[in-house]
Amino acid sequence: MLIYKILRPEEWTALQEAGETLGAPIDITDGYVHFSTAGEAAETAAKHFAGVEGLLLLAYDAETLGGALKWEPSRGGALFPHLYGPLRLDQVVWHKPLPLENGQHIFPEDLA
């Protein structure tokens, strides 16, 4: 199963340069990297990244993240994937831009 991480341009650059990161400031504060499922990603973008240009959507295979990935209740009791460890560049399955059109981020049609 693929899970998704939304990064700002500077966070993507930092991940590319270092090969790994503890995530965005909110990830560091919370002590884990926030991921979303395909069904949660658009709401996450709207809630936490409204109006932000240049975002990237990264896909990760949940099974390759091992025991560091925990499914925990969040918005409305839904289970969200949280990674208790670094986000690694070599584990990215794919990455795509999230263009902003008319105030909404446009997600890839093949988001699975």
N, CA, C and O atoms as CSV, one atom per row, in Angstrom:
chain,resi,resn,atom,element,x,y,z
A,1,MET,N,N,0.843,-1.182,0.000
A,1,MET,CA,C,0.000,0.000,0.000
A,1,MET,C,C,0.887,1.244,0.000
A,1,MET,O,O,1.831,1.354,0.782
A,2,LEU,N,N,0.565,2.166,-0.886
A,2,LEU,CA,C,1.301,3.422,-0.910
A,2,LEU,C,C,0.695,4.405,0.082
A,2,LEU,O,O,-0.524,4.494,0.228
A,3,ILE,N,N,1.568,5.136,0.755
A,3,ILE,CA,C,1.174,6.245,1.623
A,3,ILE,C,C,1.937,7.466,1.142
A,3,ILE,O,O,2.918,7.344,0.408
A,4,TYR,N,N,1.481,8.656,1.561
A,4,TYR,CA,C,1.954,9.877,0.927
A,4,TYR,C,C,2.426,10.916,1.939
A,4,TYR,O,O,1.880,11.054,3.034
A,5,LYS,N,N,3.460,11.637,1.525
A,5,LYS,CA,C,4.009,12.737,2.304
A,5,LYS,C,C,4.034,13.971,1.416
A,5,LYS,O,O,4.523,13.919,0.287
A,6,ILE,N,N,3.510,15.074,1.920
A,6,ILE,CA,C,3.537,16.345,1.208
A,6,ILE,C,C,4.688,17.168,1.774
A,6,ILE,O,O,4.805,17.341,2.988
A,7,LEU,N,N,5.536,17.674,0.881
A,7,LEU,CA,C,6.675,18.489,1.307
A,7,LEU,C,C,6.655,19.837,0.610
A,7,LEU,O,O,6.269,19.952,-0.553
A,8,ARG,N,N,7.078,20.852,1.345
A,8,ARG,CA,C,7.322,22.165,0.763
A,8,ARG,C,C,8.631,22.080,-0.034
A,8,ARG,O,O,9.442,21.184,0.201
A,9,PRO,N,N,8.838,23.010,-0.976
A,9,PRO,CA,C,10.050,22.941,-1.811
A,9,PRO,C,C,11.353,22.865,-1.005
A,9,PRO,O,O,12.246,22.085,-1.338
A,10,GLU,N,N,11.456,23.670,0.045
A,10,GLU,CA,C,12.702,23.667,0.829
A,10,GLU,C,C,12.896,22.356,1.594
A,10,GLU,O,O,14.029,21.937,1.831
A,11,GLU,N,N,11.794,21.708,1.980
A,11,GLU,CA,C,11.890,20.418,2.670
A,11,GLU,C,C,12.325,19.320,1.693
A,11,GLU,O,O,13.089,18.425,2.054
A,12,TRP,N,N,11.831,19.400,0.460
A,12,TRP,CA,C,12.228,18.445,-0.583
A,12,TRP,C,C,13.712,18.619,-0.894
A,12,TRP,O,O,14.435,17.632,-1.027
A,13,THR,N,N,14.169,19.853,-1.009
A,13,THR,CA,C,15.582,20.119,-1.270
A,13,THR,C,C,16.451,19.568,-0.152
A,13,THR,O,O,17.486,18.956,-0.413
A,14,ALA,N,N,16.036,19.782,1.092
A,14,ALA,CA,C,16.808,19.274,2.239
A,14,ALA,C,C,16.877,17.751,2.217
A,14,ALA,O,O,17.924,17.173,2.509
A,15,LEU,N,N,15.767,17.099,1.871
A,15,LEU,CA,C,15.755,15.633,1.787
A,15,LEU,C,C,16.693,15.161,0.687
A,15,LEU,O,O,17.432,14.195,0.879
A,16,GLN,N,N,16.673,15.824,-0.456
A,16,GLN,CA,C,17.551,15.441,-1.557
A,16,GLN,C,C,19.026,15.617,-1.186
A,16,GLN,O,O,19.864,14.781,-1.524
A,17,GLU,N,N,19.329,16.700,-0.494
A,17,GLU,CA,C,20.727,16.983,-0.145
A,17,GLU,C,C,21.254,16.059,0.936
A,17,GLU,O,O,22.396,15.609,0.852
A,18,ALA,N,N,20.448,15.764,1.956
A,18,ALA,CA,C,20.917,14.970,3.097
A,18,ALA,C,C,20.625,13.481,2.951
A,18,ALA,O,O,21.272,12.654,3.593
A,19,GLY,N,N,19.651,13.138,2.107
A,19,GLY,CA,C,19.282,11.731,1.960
A,19,GLY,C,C,18.245,11.271,2.961
A,19,GLY,O,O,17.624,10.223,2.787
A,20,GLU,N,N,18.058,12.057,4.012
A,20,GLU,CA,C,17.018,11.770,4.999
A,20,GLU,C,C,16.718,13.033,5.791
A,20,GLU,O,O,17.505,13.979,5.821
A,21,THR,N,N,15.546,13.018,6.436
A,21,THR,CA,C,15.132,14.164,7.233
A,21,THR,C,C,14.170,13.696,8.315
A,21,THR,O,O,13.540,12.646,8.186
A,22,LEU,N,N,14.063,14.467,9.365
A,22,LEU,CA,C,13.065,14.189,10.397
A,22,LEU,C,C,11.732,14.824,10.043
A,22,LEU,O,O,10.771,14.726,10.807
A,23,GLY,N,N,11.670,15.483,8.871
A,23,GLY,CA,C,10.410,16.015,8.374
A,23,GLY,C,C,10.282,17.512,8.519
A,23,GLY,O,O,11.249,18.241,8.742
A,24,ALA,N,N,9.039,17.933,8.382
A,24,ALA,CA,C,8.688,19.343,8.502
A,24,ALA,C,C,8.714,19.747,9.975
A,24,ALA,O,O,8.781,18.885,10.851
A,25,PRO,N,N,8.661,21.051,10.256
A,25,PRO,CA,C,8.659,21.480,11.661
A,25,PRO,C,C,7.591,20.785,12.515
A,25,PRO,O,O,7.859,20.449,13.669
A,26,ILE,N,N,6.383,20.563,11.970
A,26,ILE,CA,C,5.349,19.892,12.768
A,26,ILE,C,C,5.720,18.444,13.057
A,26,ILE,O,O,5.400,17.920,14.124
A,27,ASP,N,N,6.398,17.791,12.103
A,27,ASP,CA,C,6.843,16.412,12.327
A,27,ASP,C,C,7.853,16.369,13.473
A,27,ASP,O,O,7.772,15.514,14.354
A,28,ILE,N,N,8.794,17.291,13.448
A,28,ILE,CA,C,9.826,17.339,14.485
A,28,ILE,C,C,9.186,17.611,15.848
A,28,ILE,O,O,9.539,16.975,16.842
A,29,THR,N,N,8.251,18.550,15.891
A,29,THR,CA,C,7.557,18.874,17.138
A,29,THR,C,C,6.786,17.667,17.673
A,29,THR,O,O,6.834,17.378,18.868
A,30,ASP,N,N,6.072,16.960,16.784
A,30,ASP,CA,C,5.246,15.821,17.214
A,30,ASP,C,C,6.059,14.559,17.459
A,30,ASP,O,O,5.571,13.639,18.116
A,31,GLY,N,N,7.282,14.490,16.952
A,31,GLY,CA,C,8.133,13.331,17.187
A,31,GLY,C,C,7.943,12.201,16.195
A,31,GLY,O,O,8.421,11.090,16.425
A,32,TYR,N,N,7.254,12.466,15.095
A,32,TYR,CA,C,7.077,11.474,14.035
A,32,TYR,C,C,6.742,12.183,12.734
A,32,TYR,O,O,6.294,13.329,12.732
A,33,VAL,N,N,6.966,11.480,11.622
A,33,VAL,CA,C,6.660,12.028,10.299
A,33,VAL,C,C,5.214,11.693,9.968
A,33,VAL,O,O,4.814,10.529,9.985
A,34,HIS,N,N,4.437,12.726,9.669
A,34,HIS,CA,C,3.025,12.567,9.300
A,34,HIS,C,C,2.914,12.110,7.848
A,34,HIS,O,O,3.475,12.741,6.952
A,35,PHE,N,N,2.201,11.027,7.620
A,35,PHE,CA,C,1.858,10.564,6.278
A,35,PHE,C,C,0.346,10.599,6.137
A,35,PHE,O,O,-0.372,10.752,7.125
A,36,SER,N,N,-0.136,10.457,4.909
A,36,SER,CA,C,-1.568,10.340,4.627
A,36,SER,C,C,-1.787,9.178,3.674
A,36,SER,O,O,-0.902,8.825,2.894
A,37,THR,N,N,-2.966,8.590,3.743
A,37,THR,CA,C,-3.369,7.614,2.740
A,37,THR,C,C,-3.883,8.377,1.524
A,37,THR,O,O,-4.018,9.600,1.570
A,38,ALA,N,N,-4.167,7.672,0.451
A,38,ALA,CA,C,-4.701,8.312,-0.754
A,38,ALA,C,C,-5.995,9.058,-0.434
A,38,ALA,O,O,-6.227,10.147,-0.959
A,39,GLY,N,N,-6.828,8.487,0.412
A,39,GLY,CA,C,-8.090,9.108,0.758
A,39,GLY,C,C,-7.966,10.301,1.688
A,39,GLY,O,O,-8.892,11.106,1.793
A,40,GLU,N,N,-6.842,10.423,2.358
A,40,GLU,CA,C,-6.629,11.502,3.324
A,40,GLU,C,C,-5.789,12.655,2.784
A,40,GLU,O,O,-5.800,13.750,3.346
A,41,ALA,N,N,-5.062,12.412,1.696
A,41,ALA,CA,C,-4.062,13.370,1.216
A,41,ALA,C,C,-4.645,14.732,0.827
A,41,ALA,O,O,-4.071,15.766,1.169
A,42,ALA,N,N,-5.764,14.744,0.125
A,42,ALA,CA,C,-6.349,16.027,-0.297
A,42,ALA,C,C,-6.796,16.855,0.901
A,42,ALA,O,O,-6.612,18.072,0.921
A,43,GLU,N,N,-7.378,16.203,1.895
A,43,GLU,CA,C,-7.802,16.925,3.100
A,43,GLU,C,C,-6.581,17.459,3.854
A,43,GLU,O,O,-6.605,18.573,4.378
A,44,THR,N,N,-5.524,16.663,3.904
A,44,THR,CA,C,-4.290,17.112,4.545
A,44,THR,C,C,-3.745,18.351,3.844
A,44,THR,O,O,-3.340,19.311,4.499
A,45,ALA,N,N,-3.736,18.330,2.515
A,45,ALA,CA,C,-3.241,19.486,1.757
A,45,ALA,C,C,-4.094,20.721,2.034
A,45,ALA,O,O,-3.560,21.810,2.247
A,46,ALA,N,N,-5.405,20.556,2.032
A,46,ALA,CA,C,-6.305,21.687,2.256
A,46,ALA,C,C,-6.164,22.249,3.665
A,46,ALA,O,O,-6.218,23.462,3.866
A,47,LYS,N,N,-5.984,21.368,4.630
A,47,LYS,CA,C,-5.929,21.792,6.032
A,47,LYS,C,C,-4.575,22.404,6.415
A,47,LYS,O,O,-4.525,23.404,7.131
A,48,HIS,N,N,-3.493,21.809,5.942
A,48,HIS,CA,C,-2.162,22.210,6.410
A,48,HIS,C,C,-1.325,22.969,5.381
A,48,HIS,O,O,-0.297,23.550,5.731
A,49,PHE,N,N,-1.752,22.969,4.116
A,49,PHE,CA,C,-0.936,23.582,3.064
A,49,PHE,C,C,-1.758,24.509,2.169
A,49,PHE,O,O,-1.396,24.726,1.013
A,50,ALA,N,N,-2.845,25.051,2.681
A,50,ALA,CA,C,-3.717,25.921,1.888
A,50,ALA,C,C,-2.931,27.080,1.286
A,50,ALA,O,O,-2.261,27.825,2.002
A,51,GLY,N,N,-3.019,27.226,-0.032
A,51,GLY,CA,C,-2.376,28.339,-0.728
A,51,GLY,C,C,-0.881,28.216,-0.928
A,51,GLY,O,O,-0.268,29.127,-1.484
A,52,VAL,N,N,-0.269,27.124,-0.497
A,52,VAL,CA,C,1.183,26.968,-0.618
A,52,VAL,C,C,1.529,26.471,-2.023
A,52,VAL,O,O,1.024,25.445,-2.477
A,53,GLU,N,N,2.385,27.208,-2.687
A,53,GLU,CA,C,2.839,26.855,-4.043
A,53,GLU,C,C,4.051,25.926,-3.983
A,53,GLU,O,O,4.789,25.912,-2.997
A,54,GLY,N,N,4.242,25.159,-5.042
A,54,GLY,CA,C,5.464,24.380,-5.210
A,54,GLY,C,C,5.545,23.097,-4.413
A,54,GLY,O,O,6.628,22.529,-4.279
A,55,LEU,N,N,4.419,22.618,-3.875
A,55,LEU,CA,C,4.445,21.402,-3.068
A,55,LEU,C,C,4.787,20.176,-3.909
A,55,LEU,O,O,4.549,20.132,-5.116
A,56,LEU,N,N,5.349,19.187,-3.230
A,56,LEU,CA,C,5.625,17.901,-3.861
A,56,LEU,C,C,4.913,16.811,-3.081
A,56,LEU,O,O,4.814,16.860,-1.855
A,57,LEU,N,N,4.426,15.839,-3.811
A,57,LEU,CA,C,3.788,14.672,-3.214
A,57,LEU,C,C,4.734,13.497,-3.387
A,57,LEU,O,O,5.111,13.154,-4.507
A,58,LEU,N,N,5.115,12.883,-2.276
A,58,LEU,CA,C,6.008,11.732,-2.302
A,58,LEU,C,C,5.214,10.495,-1.931
A,58,LEU,O,O,4.411,10.521,-0.998
A,59,ALA,N,N,5.436,9.415,-2.659
A,59,ALA,CA,C,4.788,8.137,-2.358
A,59,ALA,C,C,5.816,7.199,-1.741
A,59,ALA,O,O,6.955,7.103,-2.197
A,60,TYR,N,N,5.382,6.513,-0.693
A,60,TYR,CA,C,6.198,5.506,-0.010
A,60,TYR,C,C,5.396,4.221,0.084
A,60,TYR,O,O,4.171,4.254,0.208
A,61,ASP,N,N,6.079,3.097,0.026
A,61,ASP,CA,C,5.436,1.805,0.228
A,61,ASP,C,C,5.422,1.540,1.735
A,61,ASP,O,O,6.474,1.395,2.357
A,62,ALA,N,N,4.230,1.479,2.310
A,62,ALA,CA,C,4.099,1.311,3.766
A,62,ALA,C,C,4.816,0.055,4.260
A,62,ALA,O,O,5.371,0.052,5.359
A,63,GLU,N,N,4.808,-0.987,3.475
A,63,GLU,CA,C,5.410,-2.249,3.918
A,63,GLU,C,C,6.927,-2.163,4.045
A,63,GLU,O,O,7.518,-2.910,4.825
A,64,THR,N,N,7.568,-1.271,3.300
A,64,THR,CA,C,9.035,-1.176,3.368
A,64,THR,C,C,9.510,-0.331,4.546
A,64,THR,O,O,10.705,-0.291,4.837
A,65,LEU,N,N,8.579,0.349,5.229
A,65,LEU,CA,C,8.968,1.210,6.346
A,65,LEU,C,C,9.091,0.456,7.660
A,65,LEU,O,O,9.576,1.005,8.649
A,66,GLY,N,N,8.656,-0.798,7.677
A,66,GLY,CA,C,8.856,-1.671,8.829
A,66,GLY,C,C,8.132,-1.219,10.085
A,66,GLY,O,O,7.105,-0.543,10.038
A,67,GLY,N,N,8.708,-1.620,11.209
A,67,GLY,CA,C,8.100,-1.371,12.511
A,67,GLY,C,C,8.096,0.080,12.941
A,67,GLY,O,O,7.431,0.430,13.916
A,68,ALA,N,N,8.826,0.937,12.234
A,68,ALA,CA,C,8.835,2.362,12.574
A,68,ALA,C,C,7.535,3.048,12.155
A,68,ALA,O,O,7.255,4.167,12.587
A,69,LEU,N,N,6.733,2.373,11.306
A,69,LEU,CA,C,5.460,2.941,10.856
A,69,LEU,C,C,4.338,2.443,11.761
A,69,LEU,O,O,4.135,1.239,11.920
A,70,LYS,N,N,3.621,3.385,12.343
A,70,LYS,CA,C,2.498,3.069,13.235
A,70,LYS,C,C,1.235,3.705,12.673
A,70,LYS,O,O,1.276,4.820,12.153
A,71,TRP,N,N,0.114,3.002,12.776
A,71,TRP,CA,C,-1.180,3.534,12.360
A,71,TRP,C,C,-1.901,3.989,13.613
A,71,TRP,O,O,-2.240,3.183,14.478
A,72,GLU,N,N,-2.135,5.311,13.701
A,72,GLU,CA,C,-2.687,5.889,14.921
A,72,GLU,C,C,-3.888,6.772,14.616
A,72,GLU,O,O,-3.951,7.389,13.553
A,73,PRO,N,N,-4.850,6.837,15.549
A,73,PRO,CA,C,-6.042,7.672,15.325
A,73,PRO,C,C,-5.689,9.147,15.255
A,73,PRO,O,O,-4.839,9.640,15.997
A,74,SER,N,N,-6.364,9.839,14.344
A,74,SER,CA,C,-6.191,11.284,14.203
A,74,SER,C,C,-7.547,11.892,13.893
A,74,SER,O,O,-8.517,11.625,14.603
A,75,ARG,N,N,-7.637,12.723,12.822
A,75,ARG,CA,C,-8.887,13.414,12.494
A,75,ARG,C,C,-10.080,12.459,12.474
A,75,ARG,O,O,-10.109,11.494,11.709
A,76,GLY,N,N,-11.055,12.743,13.322
A,76,GLY,CA,C,-12.288,11.964,13.326
A,76,GLY,C,C,-12.096,10.500,13.662
A,76,GLY,O,O,-12.958,9.680,13.347
A,77,GLY,N,N,-10.988,10.152,14.291
A,77,GLY,CA,C,-10.731,8.770,14.660
A,77,GLY,C,C,-10.142,7.925,13.545
A,77,GLY,O,O,-9.856,6.746,13.749
A,78,ALA,N,N,-9.956,8.515,12.358
A,78,ALA,CA,C,-9.352,7.771,11.246
A,78,ALA,C,C,-7.906,7.422,11.593
A,78,ALA,O,O,-7.225,8.182,12.282
A,79,LEU,N,N,-7.448,6.285,11.117
A,79,LEU,CA,C,-6.070,5.872,11.353
A,79,LEU,C,C,-5.154,6.506,10.313
A,79,LEU,O,O,-5.364,6.371,9.108
A,80,PHE,N,N,-4.145,7.191,10.802
A,80,PHE,CA,C,-3.161,7.829,9.935
A,80,PHE,C,C,-1.815,7.143,10.128
A,80,PHE,O,O,-1.491,6.720,11.237
A,81,PRO,N,N,-1.030,7.028,9.066
A,81,PRO,CA,C,0.316,6.451,9.193
A,81,PRO,C,C,1.307,7.494,9.722
A,81,PRO,O,O,1.415,8.602,9.198
A,82,HIS,N,N,2.013,7.104,10.761
A,82,HIS,CA,C,3.037,7.957,11.374
A,82,HIS,C,C,4.351,7.185,11.399
A,82,HIS,O,O,4.399,6.040,11.848
A,83,LEU,N,N,5.407,7.815,10.918
A,83,LEU,CA,C,6.720,7.185,10.873
A,83,LEU,C,C,7.575,7.687,12.027
A,83,LEU,O,O,7.875,8.877,12.117
A,84,TYR,N,N,7.962,6.777,12.903
A,84,TYR,CA,C,8.824,7.101,14.037
A,84,TYR,C,C,10.274,6.816,13.649
A,84,TYR,O,O,10.886,5.851,14.107
A,85,GLY,N,N,10.781,7.658,12.822
A,85,GLY,CA,C,12.139,7.538,12.314
A,85,GLY,C,C,12.298,8.513,11.166
A,85,GLY,O,O,11.353,9.223,10.820
A,86,PRO,N,N,13.475,8.557,10.573
A,86,PRO,CA,C,13.706,9.527,9.507
A,86,PRO,C,C,12.977,9.165,8.216
A,86,PRO,O,O,12.753,7.993,7.913
A,87,LEU,N,N,12.623,10.181,7.482
A,87,LEU,CA,C,12.076,10.053,6.138
A,87,LEU,C,C,13.284,9.923,5.219
A,87,LEU,O,O,14.142,10.806,5.195
A,88,ARG,N,N,13.357,8.831,4.464
A,88,ARG,CA,C,14.555,8.578,3.656
A,88,ARG,C,C,14.280,8.738,2.171
A,88,ARG,O,O,13.254,8.289,1.659
A,89,LEU,N,N,15.204,9.378,1.498
A,89,LEU,CA,C,15.093,9.596,0.059
A,89,LEU,C,C,15.112,8.274,-0.707
A,89,LEU,O,O,14.375,8.114,-1.679
A,90,ASP,N,N,15.944,7.330,-0.280
A,90,ASP,CA,C,16.061,6.065,-1.023
A,90,ASP,C,C,14.826,5.175,-0.902
A,90,ASP,O,O,14.759,4.132,-1.552
A,91,GLN,N,N,13.853,5.564,-0.089
A,91,GLN,CA,C,12.615,4.796,0.036
A,91,GLN,C,C,11.452,5.421,-0.744
A,91,GLN,O,O,10.350,4.872,-0.758
A,92,VAL,N,N,11.691,6.565,-1.392
A,92,VAL,CA,C,10.648,7.208,-2.182
A,92,VAL,C,C,10.343,6.332,-3.401
A,92,VAL,O,O,11.242,5.997,-4.171
A,93,VAL,N,N,9.073,5.966,-3.568
A,93,VAL,CA,C,8.646,5.184,-4.729
A,93,VAL,C,C,8.528,6.106,-5.939
A,93,VAL,O,O,8.993,5.769,-7.028
A,94,TRP,N,N,7.911,7.257,-5.751
A,94,TRP,CA,C,7.831,8.297,-6.778
A,94,TRP,C,C,7.534,9.627,-6.111
A,94,TRP,O,O,7.106,9.682,-4.958
A,95,HIS,N,N,7.765,10.690,-6.850
A,95,HIS,CA,C,7.410,12.040,-6.386
A,95,HIS,C,C,6.854,12.823,-7.569
A,95,HIS,O,O,7.314,12.682,-8.702
A,96,LYS,N,N,5.852,13.652,-7.276
A,96,LYS,CA,C,5.194,14.443,-8.310
A,96,LYS,C,C,4.829,15.807,-7.738
A,96,LYS,O,O,4.595,15.944,-6.537
A,97,PRO,N,N,4.783,16.812,-8.603
A,97,PRO,CA,C,4.369,18.136,-8.131
A,97,PRO,C,C,2.883,18.162,-7.797
A,97,PRO,O,O,2.092,17.403,-8.357
A,98,LEU,N,N,2.520,19.048,-6.876
A,98,LEU,CA,C,1.115,19.294,-6.542
A,98,LEU,C,C,0.796,20.736,-6.951
A,98,LEU,O,O,0.860,21.649,-6.127
A,99,PRO,N,N,0.455,20.931,-8.217
A,99,PRO,CA,C,0.178,22.303,-8.654
A,99,PRO,C,C,-1.037,22.888,-7.943
A,99,PRO,O,O,-1.965,22.174,-7.564
A,100,LEU,N,N,-1.004,24.186,-7.778
A,100,LEU,CA,C,-2.099,24.921,-7.139
A,100,LEU,C,C,-2.896,25.619,-8.235
A,100,LEU,O,O,-2.368,26.472,-8.948
A,101,GLU,N,N,-4.168,25.253,-8.366
A,101,GLU,CA,C,-5.043,25.862,-9.362
A,101,GLU,C,C,-6.335,26.297,-8.692
A,101,GLU,O,O,-7.011,25.497,-8.044
A,102,ASN,N,N,-6.673,27.568,-8.851
A,102,ASN,CA,C,-7.891,28.117,-8.259
A,102,ASN,C,C,-7.981,27.828,-6.759
A,102,ASN,O,O,-9.055,27.536,-6.233
A,103,GLY,N,N,-6.838,27.915,-6.086
A,103,GLY,CA,C,-6.809,27.739,-4.642
A,103,GLY,C,C,-6.799,26.306,-4.148
A,103,GLY,O,O,-6.804,26.075,-2.939
A,104,GLN,N,N,-6.786,25.329,-5.063
A,104,GLN,CA,C,-6.763,23.919,-4.640
A,104,GLN,C,C,-5.584,23.204,-5.282
A,104,GLN,O,O,-5.208,23.487,-6.419
A,105,HIS,N,N,-5.009,22.270,-4.529
A,105,HIS,CA,C,-3.923,21.464,-5.063
A,105,HIS,C,C,-4.499,20.366,-5.954
A,105,HIS,O,O,-5.497,19.732,-5.612
A,106,ILE,N,N,-3.864,20.158,-7.082
A,106,ILE,CA,C,-4.307,19.157,-8.034
A,106,ILE,C,C,-3.462,17.892,-7.844
A,106,ILE,O,O,-2.251,17.892,-8.065
A,107,PHE,N,N,-4.130,16.831,-7.434
A,107,PHE,CA,C,-3.451,15.565,-7.174
A,107,PHE,C,C,-3.372,14.721,-8.446
A,107,PHE,O,O,-4.217,14.853,-9.331
A,108,PRO,N,N,-2.367,13.861,-8.541
A,108,PRO,CA,C,-2.249,12.991,-9.709
A,108,PRO,C,C,-3.504,12.110,-9.858
A,108,PRO,O,O,-4.082,11.652,-8.873
A,109,GLU,N,N,-3.898,11.894,-11.100
A,109,GLU,CA,C,-5.081,11.076,-11.356
A,109,GLU,C,C,-4.889,9.637,-10.905
A,109,GLU,O,O,-5.849,8.960,-10.537
A,110,ASP,N,N,-3.644,9.174,-10.935
A,110,ASP,CA,C,-3.380,7.774,-10.595
A,110,ASP,C,C,-3.053,7.554,-9.115
A,110,ASP,O,O,-2.441,6.549,-8.753
A,111,LEU,N,N,-3.462,8.489,-8.273
A,111,LEU,CA,C,-3.230,8.340,-6.829
A,111,LEU,C,C,-3.951,7.086,-6.361
A,111,LEU,O,O,-5.175,6.988,-6.449
A,112,ALA,N,N,-3.178,6.130,-5.864
A,112,ALA,CA,C,-3.768,4.838,-5.483
A,112,ALA,C,C,-3.711,4.621,-3.986
A,112,ALA,O,O,-4.163,3.587,-3.495
